[in-house]
Amino acid sequence: AQIVIGEILGALESGKYDKNQVAVGMAKYLGCCRLPHYATILRKALDDAGYANVSIMTNDDVDLHQLHPGYKINMGTLINVSLALPMIDTLEEILRKIRPYELEKGSADAAFNQGMEYLSKGIEKHGAFGAVRGFKKALKLLHNVKYDNSVAKPKVLIVGEYLLNFHPGANGDIENYLENNNFEIIEAKMTDVIQKSYFCQGKQIKEFKVKRDKNTVFWSKVANLFFNMTHKYIDFLARHEKLHEKSVLMDDLSVDSDPIIHHTFDTGEGILIPAEIIHHAKHGCKNFVILQPFGCLPNHVIGRGVSKRLKEMFPDIELLPLDYDPDVSFANIENRLQMLVMNQKV
């Protein structure tokens, strides 16, 4: 919360933006976690700093604290979100499979960044149709990057708390560090983090007869359906890209984690941490890093808490839970990561 709120305030204070013509974005969960409260804390921070008229856009339309007056997610917005997120996940997946093996340093990142420009401009100007055109251009750019992966590097899956997982400034750029130490990175998919909330809500309503208002019942069904449809459509668009692996739908992913965490459990990252680890362990990955902010109870339960059971299921894997705290230097994190690195050299 400190990091992302500080970044947003820094951007607004930079003078680059007209505060009467700008909104800010903040990721948000549905469920019991600290993440749903970040946007509320940000609202207070913006009000105190003199930006009371700057709206906060979140990835849902649940607004108990006047974060985004007048803003509602409509069907068009849902289509764009459910389409663009899996596209970005697919491009990042391919990027991570190329970058450790690229023949020209920086060429994979350059192709990815240009591809993201095509995708974002396409969706800005032409909605879903523009996103598809931009995605195809981005796939072509990455396809043309020269690489040699004839000697495979050990793979490591990074999972954990949503923002910490995807934010290099918060996690000490752990992805770059591990790549420089001869690993190929696998990242949990951002789409699954968003879809998980709707998936779990739908299962709670259906299987345990949990009472929800009609709007929640409707959106849990529709959002989950859209995400599943777009996963399949994007698999079709990327069918000729040999580095792309077919998406694992939430229903299938949850089957793996059910013996440990039931698929209706939605606190924090919910089923995603054990489900992702089990899925990739079954497919040959031996190294797993679980990132968690210090004091994040849901993450400790389903991150650190399931480690023993996972080791019983897969005795030959390496599991490394890492606690991040504002007072902990990256040197402390690096010491722990070096254990992972040295185990690959034994």
ABEGO torsion letter per residue (X at the ends): XAAAAAAAAAAAAAGABBAAABBBBBBBBBEBBAAAAAAAAAAAAAAAAGAAABBBBBABABBAAGABBGBBBBAAAAAAAAAAAAAAAAAAAAAAAAAAABABBGAAAAAAAAAAAAAAAAAAAAEAAAAAAAAAAAAAAAAABBBBAABBBBBBBBBEBAAAAABAAAAGGAAAAAAAAGBBBBBBBAAAAAAAAAAAAAAAAAAAGBBBBAAAAAAAAAAAAAAAAAAAAAAAAAAABAABBBBBBAAAAAAAAAAABBAABABEAEAAAAAAAAAAAAAGBABBBBBBBBGBAAAAAABAAAAAAAAAABAABBBBBBBBBAABBAAAAAAAAAAAAAAAAX
